[in-house]
């Protein structure tokens, strides 16, 4: 008899959303005697679908358009949960127009997709009320609210969700508001944080909750060899993120501008983003001297990036974000033994050990400080530099290997089934 795992994910496997779920799903799909069903929430009809393992069934619930969800929000007039949350905001004096809009769009979308999923579970999968399957939401936001709604329909099932960053830290979410977070957490069997920082955040916020756990994400091992060398004449920097206000990529350019020494520097940034942030970045790059070469190839998928890591040598990886869970981009870099310079936000300090495999910057760091660290790596003797590289790889092997972490996660899922 096959055991079923129902997964809820935003947009994935369509478009560019949730790129790191793909590797996790490759492992989940190998669980013996299992049926994996994926509900893809709100993909656009023009999005390209990624190739999935053959035993993963995809059920897209396509995005219906903002006007549709606006009309559907009229059903909230008869939704007691809406009034409960609305008056909770009102009583706590936290109600703002932005939060009201987020609450209505959140619930309208969640309720619509809940009804679609419930219908599929009954008519396509013939799932009886007494079923004991696993429901897994990849995010702790409105996708997990759908699990909260399904709980009363399937009381014997297991309901779990991962918590990353914007779906976890209220202060970094849109409108600084995560509707129903306490209700969702209380309803789940397990809330799986991806960092110690996230774990502590939830435990401090909800000390009564005994269903919060920690399980790191991981990346695949593409390293061909450890034949690392230091180029004494040039330093090559890589960064990889969306170009948005939170990621502050322009600060890397400003830091490079402050390097007065005439050393050869090459900086490659992978990632695309918002027009205003891109214009700001390009303006900063135009001011750089001729000894600093900058390349902005744009968006790149993970498999293509791994090929670049395999075939090119980078001396340091830089991340200057104001907010993170644990950056998978840093996991990928450490798997290739690349030293890291990163802001000490979220769970970054769990993968970057200051002075061991890289250096941590304060969130409000000065660009001069980043300049100093880049020069430090450039001037570092080869023996010391190679130790940083070995340390980076060692941290990845111990804590962030996909093989290790996702096989462990699969055992966990098997025990739930």
BELQUI-V352198 format. One record per helix or strand. SS is the DSSP state (h for helix, s for strand). FROM is the first residue (numbers start at 1). TO is the last residue. If there is no record, write none. Layout:
ss | from | to
SS | FROM | TO
SS | FROM | TO
//
This chain:
ss | from | to
s | 3 | 10
s | 14 | 14
h | 21 | 28
s | 34 | 41
s | 49 | 49
s | 56 | 61
h | 66 | 78
h | 80 | 91
h | 97 | 123
s | 134 | 137
h | 142 | 150
s | 158 | 163
h | 170 | 172
h | 174 | 176
h | 181 | 187
s | 190 | 193
h | 196 | 205
s | 212 | 214
s | 219 | 219
s | 234 | 240
s | 243 | 243
h | 250 | 257
s | 264 | 270
s | 273 | 273
h | 275 | 286
s | 292 | 298
h | 302 | 311
s | 316 | 319
h | 328 | 335
s | 339 | 343
h | 348 | 350
s | 354 | 354
s | 358 | 361
h | 367 | 379
h | 382 | 399
s | 401 | 401
h | 402 | 416
//
